[in-house]
């Protein structure tokens, strides 16, 4: 392979073409070793970098790396990947399949550049006690109990601990203990903590969210697509069967992001989960593989 890589950065889940979550995208990753991909992701320093290569099972194989490790799936990097391919003229609007560590997942690219991605069907894991969770976020147990909703591990590709907070102001005022959160995620074999507060019913926004994944090298993320799918599934089950959601994230990081999510069900069982969003224009990053890199 060439030692000159085609590397881009794009902000996924932007709101009115601002904010969003930056993702690295390496278009010509065929031939890179795992060690090289991990090194590149660490050097770029984005919360996730996607590496695209050919696939015998799908249109593309996409691997996702945080600065410290590979993860099975990343929502915002998926949006960044297909938006980059579309906006650089490598693909047209249409339906595609990506091979990921979480399985073969569908992606739709619309004519106006919106990316809608299929998520893995949700798994619901352990329920956690408010007394164990509240100190991690500087909350009181009542801040969580007052919602009447459970603290639940949910995965649509990556395990998040979904934490309801009874007030938007309290959510925005959270002071996370990153060291304690990382230890708790490692202990429970989960990837992140995803806290949310429901918004007034007249708002277009369904919930405001904050995501903390220090165990994966991400203290806080401005837009988390996999967690949006998990939260939509959680709300569908525990809040009364709604099907469409709009989540806001990243406000405290000055990177306001918008994530659409939808849930389909058959016979009261979730049959499909989708998350969508848009990215800004991808920017090419000059990059050459270091001599002797393995």
C-alpha positions as CSV (number, residue, x, y, z in Angstrom):
1,X,0.0,0.0,0.0
2,X,1.0,3.6,-0.4
3,X,2.7,5.3,2.5
4,X,0.5,8.4,1.9
5,X,-2.8,7.9,3.5
6,X,-6.0,9.6,2.6
7,X,-7.0,11.0,6.0
8,X,-9.9,13.3,6.7
9,X,-11.6,14.9,9.8
10,X,-15.2,15.8,9.8
11,X,-17.7,16.8,12.5
12,X,-20.6,14.4,12.8
13,X,-24.1,15.2,14.1
14,X,-23.6,18.9,13.5
15,X,-26.5,21.3,14.4
16,X,-27.0,24.0,11.7
17,X,-23.5,23.1,10.4
18,X,-21.9,23.9,13.7
19,X,-20.7,21.8,16.7
20,X,-20.8,18.1,16.3
21,X,-18.2,15.5,17.2
22,X,-14.9,15.3,15.2
23,X,-14.1,11.9,13.7
24,X,-11.0,10.8,11.8
25,X,-11.6,8.9,8.6
26,X,-8.9,6.9,6.9
27,X,-10.2,6.1,3.4
28,X,-7.4,3.8,2.2
29,X,-6.7,1.6,5.2
30,X,-6.2,-1.6,3.3
31,X,-2.9,-3.2,4.4
32,X,-2.6,-1.3,7.7
33,X,-1.8,-3.4,10.7
34,X,-3.8,-3.2,13.9
35,X,-0.8,-1.6,15.6
36,X,-0.6,1.0,12.8
37,X,-4.3,1.8,13.0
38,X,-4.0,2.2,16.8
39,X,-1.0,4.4,16.5
40,X,-2.7,6.6,13.9
41,X,-5.8,7.0,16.0
42,X,-3.7,8.0,19.0
43,X,-1.7,10.5,17.0
44,X,-4.9,12.1,15.5
45,X,-6.4,12.2,19.0
46,X,-10.1,12.2,18.0
47,X,-12.5,10.3,20.2
48,X,-12.8,7.8,17.3
49,X,-11.1,7.3,14.0
50,X,-12.6,5.0,11.3
51,X,-10.5,2.9,9.0
52,X,-12.1,1.9,5.7
53,X,-11.0,-1.2,3.7
54,X,-12.6,-3.6,1.2
55,X,-15.0,-6.3,2.5
56,X,-16.1,-9.6,1.1
57,X,-19.3,-9.4,3.2
58,X,-20.4,-5.8,2.7
59,X,-19.6,-2.7,0.7
60,X,-16.9,-1.7,3.2
61,X,-15.2,-3.0,6.2
62,X,-14.9,-0.2,8.8
63,X,-12.9,-0.5,12.0
64,X,-13.1,2.0,14.8
65,X,-10.3,3.0,17.2
66,X,-10.3,5.4,20.1
67,X,-6.9,6.9,21.1
68,X,-6.4,3.8,23.4
69,X,-8.2,0.8,21.9
70,X,-10.4,-0.7,19.2
71,X,-14.2,-0.7,19.7
72,X,-16.8,-2.8,17.8
73,X,-18.9,0.2,16.6
74,X,-19.0,3.9,16.7
75,X,-22.0,5.9,15.6
76,X,-20.5,9.4,15.0
77,X,-17.6,7.9,13.1
78,X,-20.0,5.9,10.9
79,X,-21.8,9.2,10.1
80,X,-18.4,10.7,9.4
81,X,-17.2,7.8,7.3
82,X,-20.2,7.7,4.9
83,X,-20.5,11.5,4.8
84,X,-16.8,11.8,3.8
85,X,-17.2,9.1,1.1
86,X,-20.3,11.0,-0.2
87,X,-18.9,14.5,-0.1
88,X,-15.6,13.5,-1.7
89,X,-17.5,11.8,-4.6
90,X,-16.5,8.3,-3.8
91,X,-20.1,7.1,-3.3
92,X,-23.5,8.3,-4.4
93,X,-26.7,8.6,-2.4
94,X,-28.1,5.1,-1.7
95,X,-28.1,2.1,0.6
96,X,-24.9,0.5,1.8
97,X,-23.7,-2.2,4.1
98,X,-20.7,-1.9,6.5
99,X,-18.9,-4.8,8.1
100,X,-18.1,-3.8,11.7
101,X,-17.1,-5.6,14.9
102,X,-20.7,-5.4,15.9
103,X,-21.9,-7.1,12.7
104,X,-23.1,-6.2,9.2
105,X,-25.1,-3.0,9.5
106,X,-27.0,-0.9,6.9
107,X,-26.3,2.7,6.1
108,X,-28.4,5.0,4.0
109,X,-27.1,8.2,2.4
110,X,-29.7,10.7,1.3
111,X,-29.4,13.1,-1.6
112,X,-28.9,16.0,0.9
113,X,-26.1,14.2,2.7
114,X,-27.9,12.9,5.8
115,X,-26.6,9.6,7.0
116,X,-29.0,7.1,8.6
117,X,-27.4,4.1,10.1
118,X,-28.8,0.8,11.4
119,X,-27.9,-0.2,14.9
120,X,-27.6,-3.6,16.4
121,X,-30.8,-4.7,18.1
122,X,-30.8,-3.6,21.7
123,X,-29.6,-5.7,24.5
124,X,-30.7,-4.8,28.0
125,X,-28.2,-5.6,30.8
126,X,-27.9,-5.0,34.5
127,X,-29.8,-2.5,36.5
128,X,-27.7,-0.3,38.9
129,X,-28.3,1.3,42.2
130,X,-28.6,5.1,42.5
131,X,-26.3,5.1,45.5
132,X,-23.5,3.6,43.4
133,X,-24.0,5.8,40.4
134,X,-24.9,9.3,41.8
135,X,-21.4,10.0,43.4
136,X,-19.8,9.3,40.0
137,X,-21.6,12.4,38.6
138,X,-21.8,14.6,41.7
139,X,-25.5,14.0,41.9
140,X,-27.8,13.1,44.8
141,X,-29.7,9.8,44.7
142,X,-32.9,11.8,44.6
143,X,-31.8,13.5,41.4
144,X,-32.1,10.1,39.8
145,X,-34.9,8.5,41.8
146,X,-37.3,11.4,41.1
147,X,-37.4,10.5,37.4
148,X,-39.1,7.1,38.2
149,X,-36.8,5.5,35.6
150,X,-34.2,2.9,36.1
151,X,-30.4,3.0,35.7
152,X,-29.8,0.4,33.0
153,X,-27.0,-1.0,30.9
154,X,-28.2,-1.0,27.2
155,X,-26.3,-1.8,24.0
156,X,-27.0,-1.2,20.4
157,X,-23.4,-2.0,19.5
158,X,-21.6,-0.6,22.6
159,X,-22.6,-1.0,26.2
160,X,-23.7,2.3,27.8
161,X,-25.1,2.8,31.3
162,X,-28.2,4.9,30.8
163,X,-28.7,7.3,33.7
164,X,-31.9,9.5,34.0
165,X,-31.6,12.9,35.7
166,X,-34.7,14.8,36.8
167,X,-33.7,18.3,35.7
168,X,-31.8,19.7,32.7
169,X,-29.9,22.2,34.8
170,X,-28.6,19.4,37.0
171,X,-27.5,17.4,34.0
172,X,-25.6,20.4,32.6
173,X,-24.0,21.0,36.1
174,X,-22.7,17.4,36.4
175,X,-19.0,17.3,37.5
176,X,-17.9,13.8,36.5
177,X,-15.3,11.9,38.4
178,X,-13.6,10.5,35.4
179,X,-11.3,8.2,37.4
180,X,-14.2,6.6,39.3
181,X,-16.3,6.3,36.1
182,X,-13.5,4.5,34.3
183,X,-13.1,2.1,37.2
184,X,-16.8,1.5,37.3
185,X,-17.0,0.9,33.6
186,X,-14.2,-1.6,33.7
187,X,-15.7,-3.4,36.7
188,X,-19.1,-3.7,34.9
189,X,-17.7,-4.4,31.4
190,X,-19.4,-1.4,30.0
191,X,-18.0,1.3,27.8
192,X,-19.5,4.6,28.9
193,X,-22.0,6.4,31.1
194,X,-24.8,8.2,29.2
195,X,-26.8,10.6,31.4
196,X,-29.9,12.3,30.1
197,X,-32.7,14.7,31.1
198,X,-36.1,14.7,29.4
199,X,-37.1,18.0,28.0
200,X,-40.6,19.7,28.2
201,X,-43.2,18.0,26.0
202,X,-43.5,21.1,23.8
203,X,-39.8,21.0,22.8
204,X,-38.6,19.5,19.5
205,X,-35.8,18.0,21.5
206,X,-36.7,14.7,23.3
207,X,-33.8,14.7,25.7
208,X,-30.5,16.4,26.4
209,X,-27.6,14.1,27.0
210,X,-24.0,13.9,28.3
211,X,-21.7,10.9,27.6
212,X,-18.6,10.0,29.6
213,X,-16.2,7.2,28.5
214,X,-12.9,7.7,30.3
215,X,-12.2,4.0,30.2
216,X,-12.0,4.3,26.4
217,X,-9.8,7.4,26.6
218,X,-12.8,9.9,26.2
219,X,-13.5,12.0,29.2
220,X,-16.7,13.5,27.6
221,X,-18.0,13.2,24.1
222,X,-20.1,15.8,22.2
223,X,-22.1,13.4,20.1
224,X,-22.4,9.6,20.6
225,X,-24.4,7.8,18.0
226,X,-24.3,4.3,19.6
227,X,-25.6,5.8,22.9
228,X,-28.4,7.6,21.0
229,X,-29.6,4.2,19.7
230,X,-29.4,2.7,23.2
231,X,-31.3,5.7,24.7
232,X,-34.0,5.5,22.1
233,X,-34.5,1.8,22.9
234,X,-34.5,2.5,26.6
235,X,-37.1,5.3,26.3
236,X,-39.2,3.2,23.9
237,X,-39.4,0.5,26.6
238,X,-39.6,2.6,29.8
239,X,-41.3,5.8,28.7
240,X,-44.3,4.4,26.8
241,X,-43.6,3.2,23.3
242,X,-42.6,6.4,21.4
243,X,-40.9,5.8,18.1
244,X,-39.0,8.9,17.0
245,X,-36.5,11.0,19.0
246,X,-34.2,14.0,18.7
247,X,-31.4,14.2,21.2
248,X,-29.1,17.2,21.9
249,X,-25.6,16.6,23.2
250,X,-22.3,18.6,23.6
251,X,-23.7,21.9,24.9
252,X,-21.3,22.1,27.8
253,X,-18.4,21.4,25.4
254,X,-19.5,24.3,23.1
255,X,-20.1,21.7,20.4
256,X,-23.9,21.5,20.2
257,X,-24.9,18.3,18.4
258,X,-28.2,16.9,17.1
259,X,-28.9,13.1,16.8
260,X,-32.1,11.7,15.3
261,X,-33.1,8.2,16.4
262,X,-36.0,5.9,15.6
263,X,-37.3,2.6,16.8
264,X,-39.4,0.0,15.0
265,X,-41.3,-2.7,16.8
266,X,-43.4,-5.8,16.0
267,X,-45.6,-7.5,18.6
268,X,-44.3,-5.1,21.3
269,X,-40.7,-6.2,20.6
270,X,-38.1,-3.8,19.1
271,X,-37.3,-5.0,15.6
272,X,-35.0,-2.2,14.3
273,X,-33.1,0.8,15.6
274,X,-31.8,3.7,13.4
275,X,-29.7,6.8,14.2
276,X,-29.1,9.6,11.8
277,X,-27.4,12.9,11.5
278,X,-25.3,15.2,9.2
279,X,-21.7,16.1,9.0
280,X,-19.9,19.3,7.9
281,X,-17.4,19.3,5.0
282,X,-14.5,16.8,5.4
283,X,-11.1,18.4,5.7
284,X,-8.1,16.5,4.3
285,X,-5.2,16.0,6.7
286,X,-1.8,15.5,5.2
287,X,-0.5,12.2,6.5
288,X,2.4,9.9,5.6
289,X,3.1,6.6,7.3
290,X,6.3,6.8,9.4
291,X,9.2,4.8,8.1
292,X,9.5,1.5,10.0
293,X,5.9,1.8,11.4
294,X,4.4,-1.7,12.1
